[in-house]
Amino acid sequence: MINALRMDVQPILPLLRRHVEDAAFYWEQRDRSLQSPHVDLARLQHFDRLLQAHLDGVAVAADQGWDEAWRALERWGGAGEAFVCASIGLLHPDGTRLQALWPVIEGHPQRLARGLVSALAWYASRPGTLPTPWIEHWMAQDKVPLLKAIALRAAACCGWPRQAIALEACRAETAALRLAGYRALALPGGSPADIEVLRNGLAEADPRMRGEAACSLSLRGQELHRALPVLLEAVGDAVRQLGEAQGVDKRPLERRARRWLLQAALHLPPGHPQVPGLVQGLPRLLTLDFIAWHGDCAYVPLLLEAMDDPAMAQGALWALQTLTGVPSEWVAGVRTPHEVLSGAFAGLPYPDVAQARSWWANSQGHFPPGQRRVAGQAVDGSEPPAAPDWRIRWLREGCQRQRHLAAAHWRRAHPDTFINLRQPARQQWAALEQSFDA
């Protein structure tokens, strides 16, 4: 146990600072991994090992490790640094470090609360390492609603259904706690009371509450005729706010908009009359995500058009392959240095636009519009299912972007199941073996 180790020599400060910096870095990589076209489950497990090794390097330095983690938080003020501080604080026996950290998180919840949520879930996923059940303890703290909301969010990240607490949270006056409550009710295994509360949430005055309630109803596969119109309205509102946001305020809005948008894409039927207007009003990269998740090949011409834009080309090719399954070697070209995109699609093949257009002209008859497809397979029942199941294959072997889509399709078909892509990779491996190798 890290806590039982004693330091007979002073830590090497440059090395200790590197542990702090790298722990925050690997947490950041992990936190963004659901959008990664490069990180698969094996790579995620490698990240997990590195992250834990750097956390151990900070923890073993005792007070000096905490001091360096705190200095990094003061200097950089990011969720990754908050995660490191919270992780070290959770290992401390008397809670004083968490007490010191809380005012900082409370002062910047939009930016830092995610780090504390993640630390709670990270250590709750390691049996025997956490001496105090902080999640359960803080969920009982009615005097500090934000702290209770963070604990409820952490429980949801662990996949722990806490319906009674979530239902109570949905009636709270504090916005953060109500949001956490509506989001926690997305977990399977609830009761009819959950659905009633979520249905009532669709009429909330705050569009954030309406969006979370609608998103959770869609995840539960319940009352889509009520949830989808509200979800579409919430997506539009979130996209407008995203266009006006700047700096550190932009990332949480982008995460929320993308999460709601993907659920809308997955549940809107192909050919829905509101889809063309929605696609036209989206930011460019979110348009690619929507088309890939919606699965209607009617929008392939938009992807071919996007390939003419160097900032969109790699992502457009990724979306085309997600829809149709066309192999890279048929439509990929040669990248030149000025065409390499930074961001989510960096490092992916660059399309040969003429070749892609030629392939589509010759192949589009195999992909009629109005059907939902993934990797060329119809997934709406219009064709016999292929074997082996593409969802299981992608969950085991695919990149995180593919795994995210596969998990969403699995839950759409099986609303009472939950494939938790936020868990440590070793737990995800075990869950896949238990679910699909039995």
N, C-alpha and C positions, 0 to 999 in steps of 0.2 A: 504494500500500500504506500502511495506517495506520502500520505500524512505521517507515516511512521518513520520515514527516513530522516536522518540528522546530517546536517552539513558540517563536516570537520574542516573544510576549507572555504574560503570566500569564493562565490561564483565569479566567473570571468564575465565582466559586464558587457563587452561587445557581443559575446556569444549569447548571453541572456537577452539582450535587446533583440538579437536576431530571432530567438525563440518567440518573443512577443510579436514581432513583426510578421513572422511566417505563420504563426497561429492565426492571426487576423487575416492574412492573405488566403490561407487555405480555407478558412471559414467562408470568406467572400466567394471563392471559386465554387465551393459546395453550395452556397446559398443561391447562386445563379445557375446551377447546373441543369435545372429543368429546361432551360432554353438552349442547352449546349448540343450541337450536332457532332461533337467529338468525344464527349465523356460517356462511356458505357458503364455498366455495373462494376466491372473489374477495375476500371480507372477510378470510379467513385470509391471503391474499397481502398485503393492506394491513397487517395486523398484523405480518407478517414484515418488511415494509419499515420500519415504524416501530421495531420492535425492533432491527433492524440499525442504523438511523440513530442510535438512542440509545446502542447499544454503541459505535459509531464515535465518538460524542461523548465517551464516557468514555475510550476508548482513546487518542484524540488528545491528551488531557491528560496522558499519560505517568504519571509518579509520582504526581501529584496526583489523577489519575483513579483510580488504584489505591487511594490513601489514602481517598478519598471512598467508593469501593465497599466498602472494608473497614469503615469507620465504620458504613455502613448495615447490613452483616452483623452487626456487634457490637450495633447498636441493635435491629434487628428480628428477626434470627436465623431468616429464612425461606428456603425453597428458592429463591425468586426472587432474593434477595440472594446466595445461594450460586452461582446460575447466573451472575450478573453478575461476581462475583469470579473464578469459574473461567474465564469467557470472556476476561477481561482477562489472567488468568494464563497462558492458553494462547497468547496472543500475545507473551508475554515470552520472549526468546531463551534464557535459561539455566535456566528452571524453578524459580527461587527463590520466586516468588510461589505457585506450586502447592505447593511444600514448606511454605510458611507456612499455606496454606489447609487442607492435609490434616488436621492434628490437630483442627481445628474440625469438619470433616466426620466424622472418625472418632469424635469424641465424641458426635455426634448423628446417626447414620446414618439413622434412620427419618425424620427431618425434612429433612435436608440432602443426602443422597446423590443424590436425584432431580435436584437442581440441577446437580451435577457430571456425572451421566449425560447430561443434556440438553445441557450445554455441549459435551461431547465429540462428541455426535451432530450438534449444530448446526454446528460448525466442520468436522467430517468431511464434511459435505454441501456444503461450499464449496471446490471444487477450487482448489488453489494458495494458499490462505490460511493453511494450518497447516504450519509448517516442520518439525514433528516428529510422527511417527505415534504419538501418545500412546496410542491405543486398543491398537494391536498391542504397543507397548512394555509397557504395564501388564498386558496379558493374559499376559505372560511372567513376571510378578513373583510367584513362588510364596511369597515370604516375607511378603507382605502380602495375605492372602486377600480382605479387603474391597475393596481397590483392584482386585484382579483381577476380583472380582464386578462392580464398577462398570464396568470396561472391557468385560466380556462383555455386560452389559446395554446399554451404548452401541452395541456392535456389532449386537446384536439390533434396537435401535431404527433403525439404519441399514439393516436387512434383510440384513446380511452373515452368511451361515451360517458358523459356526466349530465344526463338529461335533466335531472331535477335542478342542478345548479344553472344549466343553460337556460331552462325555462324561466327561472327566477331572474337571470341576467337580462332576458329580453324585456322585462318589465321595469328595469332600472332607469333612473333619470340620467345617469352618466352615459354619454354617447359611446365611449370606448367599450364599456361593459355591454351595452346592448348589441353593438356590432359583434363582439366576441360571442355573445349568446346566439345570435342568428347564425353565425358561421359554424359554431359547434354543433348546431342541430342538423348540419349536413351529414354527420356520421350516421351510418346505418344502425339498426337495432333500436329505434325509438318507438314511440307510441302515437296513437291518433292525436294526443294532446300536442305533440310537436307540430304536426301538420296544421292544426288549428292556429297555433301561435305564429307559424310562418305565413299562413294565409292572412292573418291580421297584420303582419309586418308589411305586406304589400301595400297597405294603405297608410304607412307612416309618412309624416310630413317631410322627413329628411331623406333625400334620394339615396344616400349611402345605405340607410337601413332597408329601404325598399330593394335596392340592388342585392344586398346580402341575403335577404329573405327569399328573393326570387332565385338567386343562385343556388341556395340550399334546397329549395323545392325541386329545381331541375336536377340536382345531383341525386336527390331521393327518388326522382322519376314520378313526382306527384304534381297533379294539378297544373300541367304544362300549359293548358289553355289560359290559365290566369297568370302563371309565372313569366312566360316568354314575353308578352307585351311589356310588362314592367321591367324585365331584364333588358330589353332593347332600349327602353327609355333611359335606364340607368347607364347603359353603355354609352349612349349619346352624350349624356351629361358628363360622364367621366372623361370622355374624349375631348370635350370642350374645355374642361378644367385642365387637362393635360396640355392642351395647346397654349394655355396661358401661364402654366407653371414654369418656374426656373430653378436652377440650382438643386439643393438637397430636397426641395419639396416635390421634385418631379418623379423620383424613383418610386415612392409609395403609390402615387397616383397611377404610374405606368403599370405597376404590378396589379393593382386592383382592376384597372381597365382591361388588361390582358386576361386576367382570370375570368372576369365576367364575359368578355368577348368570346373566349374559347368555349364556354358553356353554351352561349347563344349559338355559335357556329355548329356545335355538335347536335343541338336539339331542334334548330330550325329545319323544317323539311326542305329538301331541294325544290327549287321553284317558288319558294315563298316570296310574295310580292314585295316585301320590305328589304330583301337581301340586296338588290342592286343599289338602292339608295344608301344602305348602310356601308357597303363596300366603297362607294364613291366618296364618303365622308371620312374614311379612316386615315390615320397616318400611314405612310407608305409601308413600313415594315409590319405593322399590325395587319395591313391588308393581306400580306403573304400568309401570316399565321391563320387568319380567318379562312382564306381559301383552302389551305391545307386541311384544316379541321372540318370545314363544312363538307368537303368531299365531292362537290358537284363540278364535273369537268366542263360545264358551260363556261367556267371562268378561266379555262386554259388560255384563251386569247389575251386576257389581261396579263397573265404570267409571261407570255411571249413578248408582249409590249414592254413589260417591266425589264426584260433582259436587255433592252437598249440603253438602260440607265446603269452606268457602272456601279452606283451605290446600291442597286437593287438586284443586279444580275445573279449573283451567287445564291441569294435567298430565293429568287424566282425559280432557279433551277432546282433547288431543294424542294420547293413547294410542288413543282411539276413532277418530280420523282415520287414525292409522297402521294400525290393523286394517282399517278399512272403506273409507277413502277419502272419507268423507262431506265435502262442501264446508263450509267454516266458515260461509258465509252461511245455510246451512240450519239450523244448530244453535247458532250463537253468539249471545250476548246483548250487553248493554251493561255495561261494567265501571263500577263506582263506586269511588271512592278507597279505601274500607276493604276492598274485595275484591281489590286487586292483591297478588299473591303475590311475595315476594322470593325469589330463588334461581334454580334452573335454568329454571323456566317463567315467569319474570317477563316481562311484555310480550306474552304470548300472548293470544288471544281468550278471553274468559270465556264459559262456556256458558249458553245459555238451557235450563235443565234440563227444563222442561216440553216444549219443542220437541224436545230430544234424545230424550226418552222417547217422544214421539209418532212421531218419525222411526223409531226402532228398532222400535216396535210394528208399523209398516207395512212395514218393510224386512227384518226378521230372517229371513224365509223365503229371502232371497237369500244368507244367510250361515250355512249349516248348521254346527252344532258338529262338532268332530272333524276339521276341515280347518285347515291352516296358511295364513294369509292375510297379505298386506301390501298396504295401500292398496286393499283390496277384491279383489285378485287372488289366486287360489289358487296357491300356490307349492310344492305337494306333488305335482304331476303329475295331480291329479284333474280339472283343466280344461286346455284348450289354452293355451299361454303367449301372453300379449299381446305385441304389437309396437307401438312399440319396447320393448326390454327395460327394465323399470322400474329395475333395478339400475344400468345404465349411465347412465340419465337422472338418477337420484339422485346418483350419484358425480360427475356433472358439474355439476348444477344445485341439488342439495338442500342443506339445512342440515347441519351436522356430525352431528347426531343421525341424520338420514336416511342420510347417507353412511356412518356407522358400521354401521348395519343392512344397507345395501346391500353393503358390503365383506364383512361376515360371511356373508351369503347367497351371495355370489359364491364365497367360499372354501369354503363348505359344498358347493357344487356342483363346485368345482375345487380340491381340497385341495392340489394342487401349485403353486398360485399364491399370491401375497402382494401385496395392495394396501396400501401403507404410508401410513396416514393421519397418521403422526408426521413425515413428511418435510416440508421446506419446501414451500410451496404451488407454487412454480415447478417443482419436481421432480415434484410430483403431477400438474400439468398435463401435463408432458412424458410421464409414464408412462401417463396416460390416452390421450393421442394415439397413443402407440406401441402400446398394447394394443388400442384399440377403433376407431382410425381407419385401421388398416392395410388 
